[in-house]
Each structure stands twice: as C-alpha cells, then as structure tokens.
Amino acid sequence: MLADARKLEGDAQLQLAELDAAWEALDEARKLYAAAGDKLKMIHVSQYLAVVSLERGLYDEAFEKYDMAAALKSQAGQKVQA
C-alpha cells in the first residue's frame, strides 16, 4: 500500500533530520489512511507528525497532533496514556 510506503519513508526522513521531507511523506500517509478509514495507522502517523513538529520547535502544533492521536485512540477504544 502506498500509505505504508510513505509512512516508512517519512520515518526514515525523520531519522535523518530531513524534517520537511518527513512531514510531506507522513502527511500524505495520514491522508491516505484517512481515505481508507484506517484509524490505527492514522494514530501512528499523527504521533510521527507530532515528533516532526517537536523537532521543528513548534510545540503548539505538536500538542495538537498528540491531542488528535489521543482522540483517535479514544474513538478506537484504545486506552489513552497521560
């Protein structure tokens, strides 16, 4: 699936500190997972996007992404850790 490939690419770019490329790949993966209705993978990608935001120093944006991941976890019936 293209979404899985873009998620892996985004993770690799994040590890290389290529933040713009990481964001682009991860955001595309998030959109593809959303279109497919795959909430679990959307949660994982949202957490990766939050890490990219943290690395950029965009703390409010990172909080927003973590909050979105927590909301998706609640909707999916997963336990949300504080």
HELIX and SHEET records of a PDB file:
HELIX    1   1 LEU A    2  GLN A   15  1                                  14    
HELIX    2   2 LEU A   19  ALA A   36  1                                  18    
HELIX    3   3 LYS A   39  ARG A   56  1                                  18    
HELIX    4   4 TYR A   59  ALA A   76  1                                  18    
END                                                                             
